Amino acid sequence: MKPSHLLAAVLTTAVFVPPPASCQELPWVAVSKDGKSFVLEPGGQKFVPWGFNYDHDDRGRLLEDYWDAEWATVEEDFQEMRQLGANLVRIHLQVGKFMTAADKPNEQALDRLTKLLALAERTRLYLDLTGLGCYHKQDVPAWYDRLAEKERWEVQARFWEAIAGRCAKSPAVFCYDLMNEPVVPGGRRKDGDWLTGELGGKHFIQFISLDQADRPRPEIARQWIRHLAAAIRKKDRRHPITVGLLPNSLDRKGITSGFVPDKIVDELDFVSVHLYPEKGKMDAALDTLAGFAVGKPVVIEELFPLRCTPAELEQFIDGSKRHATGWIGFYWGKTPAELKQSKEFKDAITLAWLELFEKKAKAMRE
């Protein structure tokens, strides 16, 4: 779920590692030997992800909608994110843009991704590459939605094998995130019904199966992760693998995603969770976060003052350091100076967020 759309709809002890001098080769990021954090290689210096989701621009366009014709905008935005204090950018890649057929990756899109890697290396911003997006339903190929589970998983594996083939040699890749907020169904869904409801013109959540078929839901999730990870490892045995989890992935009463952290953690290099604390409920948010601390590093891959004040979000970030070792917010292409010129409520919230981001970045560097 992306906060910019919901806004429209409902209107320290951690160490920040600044990028090395640009003349130096970009270090690689790896999970630390104790399995609790991230380090830079060579050298072993601690690395704390502190960055932005760069999922769409201020007009709601996905990166792949404009990165061909407006590459200068992408370059500007990367420079702006770095100036705000980021060391990482989360990129969202769509199936329909990277697979022209079930067995044919889109080489032009892969070339553009290669260009993005070079930009990340120049600006010294690591990339969280999140894949298999179906955010714009009109861009999802009809042939893809008609596939059965096994065949759909095979296409997803080819997607990731193609991505990893282009990215394996780049130190700018922080991780591969297999999918944004996947869900295992409880029971059976209609044929072709892979996506959940629309939010702000986008579909952020999708199912990895349409029929539970008497299988334990966490086991379906494990098999899916293992299948896609194996495809990546054919080309890249170095970069970490994760998956962006909904907060309802914990094994609790109510509607859950089926991706129970302690049931799938062995298939991942670290755990990613998306958390938007609610006003007056910081302890509840921290309690949820604790459920994702299951023996490997935890990155809060999405956060934003969506349901709480910026001051409360700062409180949450500080309190979350007990379990989390990385935080990723949002940047939609407007700088603080530009946001100050706006009278829109959503821009005021985004400005408050970016001011908090800059403040925390400075504090973490001290």
C-alpha positions as CSV (number, residue, x, y, z in Angstrom):
1,M,0.0,0.0,0.0
2,K,1.5,3.4,-1.0
3,P,0.7,6.4,1.2
4,S,0.5,9.0,-1.4
5,H,-2.6,7.3,-2.9
6,L,-4.2,6.7,0.5
7,L,-3.6,10.3,1.5
8,A,-5.5,11.3,-1.6
9,A,-8.2,8.7,-1.0
10,V,-8.8,9.6,2.7
11,L,-8.2,13.2,2.8
12,T,20.1,6.5,18.2
13,T,22.3,3.9,18.1
14,A,22.2,2.9,14.5
15,V,25.1,4.0,12.4
16,F,24.5,5.7,9.1
17,V,27.2,5.0,6.6
18,P,27.8,7.9,4.2
19,P,28.8,7.1,0.7
20,P,32.5,6.9,0.2
21,A,34.3,9.4,-2.0
22,S,33.1,9.2,-5.6
23,C,36.6,8.3,-6.8
24,Q,36.4,5.0,-4.8
25,E,34.8,1.9,-6.1
26,L,31.4,1.3,-4.6
27,P,31.6,-1.4,-1.9
28,W,29.2,-4.4,-1.9
29,V,26.6,-4.8,0.7
30,A,26.3,-8.2,2.5
31,V,24.5,-9.6,5.6
32,S,26.9,-9.5,8.6
33,K,28.4,-12.8,9.8
34,D,26.3,-12.7,13.0
35,G,23.1,-12.4,10.9
36,K,21.9,-9.2,12.6
37,S,22.8,-6.4,10.3
38,F,24.5,-5.4,7.0
39,V,28.1,-4.6,6.3
40,L,30.1,-3.2,3.4
41,E,32.7,-5.4,1.6
42,P,35.6,-5.3,1.7
43,G,36.2,-3.9,5.1
44,G,33.2,-5.0,7.2
45,Q,32.0,-1.5,8.0
46,K,28.3,-1.5,9.2
47,F,25.8,-0.4,6.6
48,V,22.3,0.9,7.6
49,P,19.8,1.2,4.8
50,W,18.3,4.7,4.9
51,G,16.4,5.6,1.8
52,F,13.3,6.1,-0.4
53,N,10.8,4.2,-2.3
54,Y,11.0,5.7,-5.8
55,D,7.8,4.0,-6.9
56,H,6.1,6.7,-9.0
57,D,6.4,10.4,-9.6
58,D,4.1,13.2,-8.3
59,R,1.7,12.6,-11.2
60,G,1.3,8.9,-10.3
61,R,3.4,7.7,-13.2
62,L,5.5,4.6,-12.6
63,L,9.2,4.8,-13.3
64,E,8.9,2.7,-16.4
65,D,6.3,5.1,-17.8
66,Y,8.8,7.9,-18.2
67,W,12.4,6.6,-17.8
68,D,12.8,6.3,-21.6
69,A,11.6,9.8,-22.6
70,E,12.5,11.7,-19.4
71,W,15.8,10.2,-18.3
72,A,17.1,13.6,-17.1
73,T,14.3,13.6,-14.6
74,V,15.4,10.3,-13.2
75,E,19.0,11.6,-12.9
76,E,17.8,14.7,-11.1
77,D,15.7,12.7,-8.7
78,F,18.6,10.4,-7.8
79,Q,20.7,13.5,-7.1
80,E,18.0,15.0,-5.0
81,M,17.5,11.8,-2.9
82,R,21.2,11.6,-2.2
83,Q,21.3,15.3,-1.2
84,L,18.5,14.5,1.3
85,G,20.7,12.0,2.9
86,A,19.6,8.7,1.3
87,N,22.0,5.8,0.7
88,L,19.4,3.5,-0.9
89,V,16.5,3.7,-3.4
90,R,13.8,1.1,-3.8
91,I,12.8,0.6,-7.5
92,H,9.6,-1.2,-8.6
93,L,9.7,-3.2,-11.8
94,Q,6.5,-4.4,-13.6
95,V,6.1,-7.9,-15.2
96,G,4.4,-6.4,-18.3
97,K,7.3,-4.1,-18.9
98,F,10.0,-6.8,-18.6
99,M,8.4,-9.8,-20.2
100,T,7.1,-9.5,-23.8
101,A,6.0,-13.2,-23.8
102,A,6.0,-16.0,-21.3
103,D,9.5,-17.1,-22.4
104,K,10.9,-13.8,-23.7
105,P,12.3,-11.0,-21.5
106,N,12.2,-7.4,-22.9
107,E,15.7,-6.6,-23.8
108,Q,15.0,-2.9,-24.2
109,A,13.7,-2.7,-20.6
110,L,16.7,-4.7,-19.4
111,D,19.0,-2.2,-21.2
112,R,17.3,0.6,-19.4
113,L,17.8,-1.2,-16.1
114,T,21.4,-1.6,-16.9
115,K,21.5,2.2,-17.4
116,L,19.9,2.7,-14.0
117,L,22.5,0.5,-12.4
118,A,25.2,2.8,-13.8
119,L,23.3,5.9,-12.5
120,A,23.1,4.2,-9.0
121,E,26.8,3.5,-9.1
122,R,27.6,7.1,-10.1
123,T,25.4,8.6,-7.4
124,R,26.4,6.0,-4.9
125,L,22.9,5.0,-4.1
126,Y,22.2,1.3,-3.6
127,L,19.1,-0.3,-5.2
128,D,16.4,-2.4,-3.6
129,L,15.0,-4.0,-6.8
130,T,11.4,-5.0,-6.2
131,G,9.9,-7.1,-9.0
132,L,6.9,-8.7,-10.5
133,G,4.7,-5.6,-10.2
134,C,1.2,-5.5,-11.6
135,Y,0.4,-2.0,-10.3
136,H,-1.2,-0.7,-13.5
137,K,-3.8,-3.4,-14.4
138,Q,-3.9,-2.1,-18.0
139,D,-0.3,-3.0,-18.4
140,V,-0.7,-6.6,-17.2
141,P,-0.5,-8.9,-20.2
142,A,-3.7,-10.9,-20.8
143,W,-1.6,-14.1,-21.4
144,Y,0.0,-13.6,-18.0
145,D,-3.3,-13.6,-16.1
146,R,-4.6,-16.6,-17.9
147,L,-1.7,-18.8,-16.7
148,A,-2.2,-21.5,-14.0
149,E,-0.1,-21.4,-10.9
150,K,2.8,-23.5,-12.2
151,E,3.1,-21.6,-15.5
152,R,2.8,-18.2,-13.8
153,W,5.6,-19.2,-11.3
154,E,7.8,-20.2,-14.3
155,V,7.3,-16.8,-15.9
156,Q,8.1,-15.1,-12.6
157,A,11.3,-17.2,-12.4
158,R,12.3,-16.2,-16.0
159,F,11.7,-12.5,-15.0
160,W,14.0,-12.8,-12.0
161,E,16.7,-14.8,-13.9
162,A,16.7,-12.1,-16.6
163,I,17.0,-9.3,-14.0
164,A,19.7,-11.1,-12.0
165,G,21.6,-11.7,-15.2
166,R,21.9,-7.9,-15.7
167,C,22.6,-7.1,-12.1
168,A,24.9,-9.8,-10.8
169,K,28.1,-7.8,-11.4
170,S,26.9,-4.5,-10.0
171,P,27.8,-3.5,-6.4
172,A,25.0,-1.0,-6.5
173,V,22.4,-3.7,-5.9
174,F,21.4,-3.9,-2.3
175,C,18.9,-6.7,-2.7
176,Y,16.3,-8.4,-4.8
177,D,12.8,-8.1,-3.3
178,L,10.8,-10.9,-5.0
179,M,7.4,-9.1,-4.9
180,N,5.6,-6.2,-3.2
181,E,3.1,-7.5,-0.6
182,P,2.3,-11.1,-1.9
183,V,-0.6,-13.0,-0.4
184,V,-1.4,-16.7,-0.3
185,P,-5.1,-17.3,-0.7
186,G,-7.2,-19.1,2.0
187,G,-9.4,-21.3,-0.2
188,R,-10.0,-20.8,-3.9
189,R,-10.2,-17.6,-6.0
190,K,-11.8,-17.1,-9.4
191,D,-9.6,-17.9,-12.5
192,G,-7.5,-14.9,-13.4
193,D,-8.3,-13.1,-10.2
194,W,-4.7,-12.4,-9.1
195,L,-5.0,-8.9,-7.9
196,T,-6.7,-7.3,-4.9
197,G,-8.7,-4.1,-5.0
198,E,-7.5,-0.9,-6.6
199,L,-6.1,2.0,-4.6
200,G,-5.4,5.3,-6.3
201,G,-5.4,3.7,-9.7
202,K,-2.9,1.0,-8.7
203,H,-3.0,-2.6,-7.5
204,F,-0.2,-3.1,-4.9
205,I,-1.1,-6.5,-3.6
206,Q,-1.3,-9.7,-5.6
207,F,-1.8,-13.4,-4.9
208,I,0.8,-16.0,-5.7
209,S,-1.8,-18.7,-6.1
210,L,-5.5,-19.0,-6.8
211,D,-6.2,-22.2,-5.0
212,Q,-4.9,-23.2,-1.6
213,A,-5.8,-26.8,-2.4
214,D,-5.5,-28.1,1.1
215,R,-1.9,-27.0,1.4
216,P,-0.6,-25.1,4.4
217,R,-0.5,-21.4,3.3
218,P,3.1,-20.8,4.7
219,E,4.3,-23.9,2.8
220,I,3.0,-22.4,-0.5
221,A,4.8,-19.2,0.3
222,R,8.0,-21.2,1.1
223,Q,7.9,-23.1,-2.2
224,W,7.3,-19.9,-4.2
225,I,10.2,-18.1,-2.6
226,R,12.5,-21.1,-3.1
227,H,11.5,-21.4,-6.7
228,L,12.2,-17.7,-7.5
229,A,15.4,-17.6,-5.4
230,A,16.7,-20.6,-7.3
231,A,16.2,-18.7,-10.6
232,I,18.1,-15.7,-9.2
233,R,20.9,-17.9,-8.0
234,K,21.5,-19.3,-11.4
235,K,22.9,-15.9,-12.4
236,D,23.7,-14.2,-9.0
237,R,24.9,-15.9,-5.9
238,R,25.9,-12.8,-4.0
239,H,23.2,-10.2,-3.7
240,P,20.7,-10.7,-0.8
241,I,17.1,-11.8,-1.4
242,T,14.0,-10.7,0.5
243,V,10.2,-10.2,0.0
244,G,8.1,-7.1,1.0
245,L,5.7,-8.3,3.7
246,L,2.4,-6.9,4.9
247,P,2.1,-6.3,8.6
248,N,-0.7,-8.9,8.7
249,S,1.8,-11.6,7.8
250,L,2.1,-12.6,11.5
251,D,0.3,-15.7,12.6
252,R,-2.5,-13.9,14.4
253,K,-6.3,-13.9,14.4
254,G,-8.0,-12.2,11.4
255,I,-7.1,-11.8,7.8
256,T,-3.4,-12.8,7.2
257,S,-1.1,-12.9,4.1
258,G,0.1,-16.5,4.7
259,F,3.7,-15.3,4.6
260,V,4.4,-16.1,8.3
261,P,7.9,-14.7,9.1
262,D,9.2,-17.6,11.2
263,K,7.9,-20.1,8.6
264,I,9.6,-18.5,5.6
265,V,12.7,-16.9,7.1
266,D,15.0,-19.8,6.1
267,E,14.4,-19.0,2.5
268,L,15.4,-15.3,2.8
269,D,18.6,-13.4,3.5
270,F,16.7,-10.8,5.5
271,V,13.1,-9.8,6.4
272,S,11.3,-6.8,4.9
273,V,8.1,-5.4,6.4
274,H,5.8,-2.5,5.6
275,L,4.6,-0.5,8.6
276,Y,2.6,2.7,8.9
277,P,2.2,3.4,12.7
278,E,-1.2,4.7,13.8
279,K,-1.6,7.8,16.0
280,G,-1.4,7.0,19.7
281,K,-0.5,3.3,18.9
282,M,3.3,3.4,18.7
283,D,3.6,0.5,21.2
284,A,1.3,-1.6,19.0
285,A,3.4,-0.9,15.9
286,L,6.6,-1.8,17.8
287,D,5.0,-5.0,19.0
288,T,4.1,-5.9,15.4
289,L,7.6,-5.2,14.3
290,A,9.0,-7.5,17.0
291,G,7.1,-10.3,15.4
292,F,9.3,-10.0,12.3
293,A,12.5,-10.3,14.2
294,V,13.0,-14.0,13.6
295,G,16.7,-14.4,13.5
296,K,17.7,-12.3,10.4
297,P,18.1,-8.6,9.8
298,V,14.8,-6.6,9.5
299,V,14.3,-3.7,7.2
300,I,11.2,-1.5,7.4
301,E,10.8,-1.2,3.7
302,E,7.9,1.2,3.8
303,L,7.1,3.9,6.4
304,F,5.5,7.3,6.2
305,P,3.5,9.6,8.5
306,L,0.3,8.4,7.0
307,R,-1.7,7.6,10.1
308,C,0.4,9.5,12.7
309,T,2.3,12.7,13.1
310,P,5.9,13.2,12.0
311,A,6.8,13.5,15.7
312,E,5.2,10.1,16.4
313,L,6.9,8.6,13.4
314,E,10.3,9.8,14.7
315,Q,9.4,8.2,18.0
316,F,8.6,5.0,16.2
317,I,11.9,5.0,14.2
318,D,13.9,5.5,17.4
319,G,12.0,2.8,19.2
320,S,12.3,0.4,16.2
321,K,16.1,0.3,16.4
322,R,15.8,-2.6,18.8
323,H,14.6,-4.8,16.0
324,A,15.2,-3.0,12.7
325,T,18.4,-2.2,10.9
326,G,17.1,-0.2,7.9
327,W,14.3,2.2,7.0
328,I,12.9,3.2,3.6
329,G,10.3,6.0,3.2
330,F,9.1,7.7,0.0
331,Y,10.2,10.3,-2.5
332,W,8.0,11.3,-5.4
333,G,10.1,13.8,-7.3
334,K,9.3,17.1,-5.4
335,T,12.1,18.7,-3.4
336,P,11.3,20.3,0.0
337,A,11.7,23.7,-1.7
338,E,9.0,22.8,-4.3
339,L,6.7,21.3,-1.7
340,K,6.8,24.5,0.3
341,Q,5.2,26.3,-2.6
342,S,2.2,24.0,-2.6
343,K,-1.0,24.5,-0.7
344,E,-2.1,20.9,-1.0
345,F,-2.5,18.9,2.2
346,K,-0.7,15.8,0.8
347,D,2.3,18.0,-0.1
348,A,2.4,19.4,3.4
349,I,2.6,15.9,4.8
350,T,5.3,14.9,2.3
351,L,7.3,18.0,3.2
352,A,7.1,17.1,6.9
353,W,8.3,13.6,6.1
354,L,11.3,14.8,4.1
355,E,12.3,17.3,6.8
356,L,12.2,14.4,9.3
357,F,14.2,12.3,6.9
358,E,16.9,14.9,6.6
359,K,17.0,15.4,10.3
360,K,17.4,11.7,11.1
361,A,20.0,11.3,8.3
362,K,22.1,14.0,9.9
363,A,21.7,12.5,13.4
364,M,22.7,9.1,12.2
365,R,25.8,10.4,10.6
366,E,27.0,11.9,13.9
